[in-house]
Amino acid sequence: MDTRKRIIDTASRLFYQQGYNSTGINQIIEEADISKASLYQHFKSKEDLLLEYLQIVYVQTMLDLRNAAATGLAVEEKISAIFRHMSEYAGSKDFCGCNFLNMAGEIPKENQRVYELIQRQKNEVRELFTEILTDNKTGKEAKARAEKLADGIYLLFDGALMSCKVYNDAWPALVAQKTALSLL
Amino acid sequence: MDTRKRIIDTASRLFYQQGYNSTGINQIIEEADISKASLYQHFKSKEDLLLEYLQIVYVQTMLDLRNAAATGLAVEEKISAIFRHMSEYAGSKDFCGCNFLNMAGEIPKENQRVYELIQRQKNEVRELFTEILTDNKTGKEAKARAEKLADGIYLLFDGALMSCKVYNDAWPALVAQKTALSLL
């Protein structure tokens, strides 16, 4: 495995499992088995490493959500599948919450670089729900209705992600699923 | 001000604004203007200080939510008032998110002492919504319906709290308000 990938994999695991602020550069260097010079050759700072980690998880998360949605045909099935996917993820022993909300939890809101990336990912989740709810309908009204509903479902989505971590259990994903379906 | 209170006030401000893991014991000692010995006389560990801070915020938060709910008479008004309260809180410049969800974001789920306290606070929010929705109705069915609805509204509540931090804006509280009312 090349050095850059080894750094990213190690940092990603540690940032997700124990948190960004609890992970020191020295632990990353040690567990990735590289030199300090080598790390700083690839990343100017720990924050640059954080942004690269979030960028990678961002792409993977959106792929997973779009794949889950694609297993359904009707709007209800697509929405349902996204929350089913969450319940499976939240029920696995590796689940430590949402990568993005964890960072919003631990990083002060003044950090624009990190918050811009978190917002970008959340905007894309909202857009995915809007797309699903628009359901090939055209016209301003259909679009406005879809957007309004989408943001309500997105809040259920983020609430359930946090709550699954708080309770270390998948039930919030299933409650969110039922609640979202009742909104349609 | 007595020493114990000065320690708690300083730690609370720092934990909330910059995060628990980013706050070192030395910064608390310095900003509270006390000695290290004095801090450890009052608190055995930084985690003990965290638990006391969360306990105090817990009591205050539940008081605030109950006071907000009490401004309404009908179920809709009470639910509405809780989210209006959130939108005011989220719109203030001091808002740094939910004290409890921030900790769930930054502290690994293996930390039972902290997670038990977070769960206790979230359970009480869920109970408050259940009480409001039960609305003096008696009978098993009314209670079951209220509980089911309450958990959906609680997920909107937590989702909006996180989202208000992510976007540094109060709009998610207002979307959650509308969505919650549409569930009634």
Interface residues (C-beta under 8 A of the other chain):
Chain A: Q17 Q18 G19 N21 S22 C96 G97 F100 L101 N102 M103 A104 G105 E106 I107 P108 K109 Y115 I118 Q119 K122 K148 D151 G152 Y154 L155 L156 F157 D158 G159 A160 M162 S163 K165 V166 Y167 N168 P172 V175 A176 K178 T179 S182 L183
Chain B: Q17 Q18 G19 N21 S22 C96 G97 F100 L101 N102 M103 A104 G105 E106 I107 P108 K109 Y115 I118 Q119 K122 K148 D151 G152 Y154 L155 L156 F157 D158 G159 A160 M162 S163 K165 V166 Y167 N168 P172 V175 A176 K178 T179 S182 L183
